[in-house]
Amino acid sequence: MRTVLARQHGESAQVTQIVLPGIVEPQALQVRRLPRPMPAVGQVLLQMEATGVSNAEVRMRRGIERDQPAFPFVPGFDVVGRVVEVGPSVSPRLIGRRYAAVVRTGGWASHLVVPADLLIPVPEELDAAAVETVLSHGVIAWQMLHRVAAVPPGGIIVVLAADGGIGGSLVQLGRRAGLSVIAIAPPRDQESLRQQGAVAMNCWAPDLLEQVLAYSPDGVDAVFNHVGEETLAKSWAGLRRGGTLVLYSSLSTNNDDDPRLGPSAKDAARLRLWNLLPNGRRAHSFNLHSGQFRSGRQRQQWWREDTGKVLQLLAENVLTPRIAARFPLSEADLALTLAESPDLRGKVVIVPDA
């Protein structure tokens, strides 16, 4: 027997969804209203409190995200919400509680059905938009720092695009982990980065590699690169023996004709070549489907563990999420337009309509 809470209180029996009908401009997103779905065995119905616009949705709009469903579909990679109904075999005690989930699609909706085993508890005192932001930016940064690079306390890391959402999280988490952080960013962001304890350097400086090596003559332990292309060689050259280069969601990938969630062909070839060199350094391309996670079960287990750690840091004010803007669900087209802006600084969050 299904357990129902919201419908007993007279709430709307409709779901509002934002549909991506094909390879279209953001203004061509469609609004669809349907009867609220009933969760099946092992599922819950989640009422959305916050979802977001990430690189995944940007690539889906262009039809180039790996394994994206056939058009039309509802985008929305991850979501924060409250359980309002449970299906058979799911405890009714979940009703009324807040959870986060990575669903890959479906998040841009007022309500959505989610497998109960994907739910990660969210403390009541946390802002839903802040949780949504660290759910992507913070957890990705945590996994790159601790699971991929695994830099020990006292190490030195370089963060390119430190003014971005993931880059900013890497700076905060790196300092929390006892690392020296060289933050590469435009001049407008350098004072803020210094206040966080980072060594700020101008991303436009022609002698950037020389500045890094002047600070750490034998190289650094890890470089987190969000740019790709011409910056990769210098990132590799700045590593000490045993160091790690991590390329993630690179801008060169976003500009590629068919990135399929990996680095551009040129960047990927470089990473493969460098890993063959006998110098003790490593090069990785990181995404949520990265080879570091050898199975889907391991991905889910690590994501759950790491999300719990990151949410605790958010509650302790160790992590300050960078929210670029909040848009109501009915203005998802404007949210997607902003998310595709080259000047974006932070995460675009979608919240329920008033």
Secondary structure, DSSP 8 states (H G I E B T S, - for coil): --EESGGGGT---EEEEEEB-SS--GGG-EEEEEE-----TTEEEEEEEEEEE-HHHHHHHHT-STT---SSB---SEEEEEEEEE-TTS-GGGTT-EEEEE-SS--SBSEEEEEGGG-EE--TTS-HHHHHHIIIIIHHHHIIIIIII---TT-EEEETTTTSHHHHHHHHHHHHTT-EEEEEE-HHHHHHHHHTT-EEEETT-TTHHHHHHHHSTT-EEEEEESS-THHHHHHHHTEEEEEEEEEES-HHHHTSS--TTS--HHHHHHHHHHHTSSSS-EEEEE-TT-TTS-SHHHHHHHHHHHHHHHHHHHHTTS----EEEEEEGGGHHHHHHHHT-TT--SEEEEE---
